[in-house]
Amino acid sequence: MFYHVKELQFNARVSKPDPKFASMLLEQFGGPNGELKAALQYFTQSFAAKQPHPDKYDMLMDIATEEFSHLEIVGATIQMLLDGVTGELKNVADKSEIMTLLDGKANKEAMIHEAMVNPQFLAVSGGGPQLRDSQGNPWTANYVNANGDLTVDLRSNMAAESRAKIVYEYLLNFTDDPYVRETLKFLMTREVAHFQMFEAALETIQPNFPPGVRQSDPRYSNTYFNMSSGAEARGPWNEGKSPMLGETWQYVEDPIKHVIDSNGMLDHKPTGTDRTMESAEEKTKEISKMRSEKIRAAIPKGENQWSKYPESRTAKQK
């Protein structure tokens, strides 16, 4: 059950109209890294987590609901940035306020250019926020990642928060309105907070690497192919120990020769690792059994009820 509180989570304000920045800010309203994408991604992911991971379900729903509140903040800011514009679009007088705002040939041409880039903005919607990005592309469910495995979904969410944070960071370069900057900094900071929440939640699921259940094939999990010519770049991604499995990276300097000599990698032997194909298969069975039992134990046999309603105050008094 959702309950809408009319006051915004953050006291969003603007000091003056700015139609061009309002158009840019649409990126966080209906764009691929925006607040609606985040809200619906976490909301969708929560269903698979409800019974096997009720604590993660609670977290996902809390953050999803906060993202909806951020969508409201972005929409409200866009609308306030258009004060003096949306209303005057209804004014057919020759010297309306929008003409004053766009006084000068350069300003008018710039606004016409914006309208050409995103014809839905102003010309169609009258400036009201639409579920489109700054270029007029409609929002799509393709933006949402929900795989049904929390170790995958939480990593997707960390990436989503990272991308959203960077978009806000870029947007801050295009406005000098101190009030708008306050709002953007708040929203950007909440992306950092959510990233940490998802990272902490991922750490409570052990083991969580590799994502899912099936273990990686030790023949190929620590092999690095030098797939480009010129100076070789070496670093912790191709020398020393791998960060998660602790295997020694095997650097293949001549991939073509190696693939031919190993019969298309079929005869490639595991090196630099204590894991074997047999031990990897046993680990897969172990994790599979653990995860399967956890899910089965969380789902009741027979009738299944999503919510457990607390006793009413009247019932408690009796």
Order of alpha helices (4+ residues) and beta strands (2+ residues): alpha-alpha-alpha-alpha-alpha-alpha-alpha-alpha-beta-beta-alpha-alpha-alpha
